[in-house]
Amino acid sequence: MDIRNKANRIRLFNFSTPQMRAFHFSWFAFHICFWLVRHRPLMAIVREDLSLTQTQIGNTIIASVAITVIVRLAIGVLCDRIGPRKTYTGLLLLGALPVMGIGLADSFETFLLARLAIGAIGASFVITQYHTSMMFASNVVGTANATSAGWGNLGGGTTQILMPLIFSGMLMLGVNEAFGWRLAMMVPGVVMFFTGIGYWFFTQDAPMVISATCALGVNCLKLPAKTVPRKVFSRRQGYPCVGTVRCLRPLLWRGADNQQYCRHLLLR
């Protein structure tokens, strides 16, 4: 770990640290989202069921890509305002609804609206890169970002492999093709929903920084109330600190600004 408790190594089989949990959840969430925005394996069946023309299919693809560009800008702002954990959780939970609801489409218009909503899920790329950047030190952050993005993009290949298998499984249960593709879309939607729940419970926005001077937007551990004036860690002043921390040396007061300084402790 570096001085701000960011990971300076990628330990793929270590799930005990917040850095590696964020890494694995972020790439997997992106993988699921990338899986969901691709409907090509089942598009021939969807086209026949909904009587879509080639032009209409092309329009749904264009709309899906266009909405992703717009939503990515909004997602970037949300990451800055509320953090990647809340943003990703909200995107996954809300995005699961149109994924499962696309099975209710019965016309070009309803299918287009569902594709627009699903296309917005493509903004997950932004959160994945944001979260890994927050968790890894400068000597390895590029590798972490590239790995999480690459494994996420593999979702396109997962679509090509799994969706025909899931669709075939539905047919084996005795349903027809028109109903089978609708049921097949329920499966990734359910996976996406539970991934969002896991993201909320098993990740955090940033690594824990142990310092008496907490920065806004960083998870900090504060000093005991008996040692540090409460006003220093007031939420109204923008210090989102929780828990306790021990200093390696006595606190020092610097002039009239009443700012306190403490050596960093590294969490093991």
Secondary structure, DSSP 8 states (H G I E B T S, - for coil): --TT--BSS--TT--SSHHHHHHHHHHHHHHHHHHHT--HHHHHHHHHHHT--HHHHHHHHHHHHHHHHHHHHHHHHHHHHH-HHHHHHHHHHHHHHHHHHGGG--SHHHHHHHHHHHHGGGGHHHHHHHHHHHHB-TTTHHHHHHHHHHHHHTHHHHHHHHHHHHHHHHHHTT--HHHHHHHHTHHHHHHHHHHHHHHHHH--SS--EE-SS--TTS-EE---TTTS-GGGG-GGGT--EES----SS--EEEGGGTEEE-------
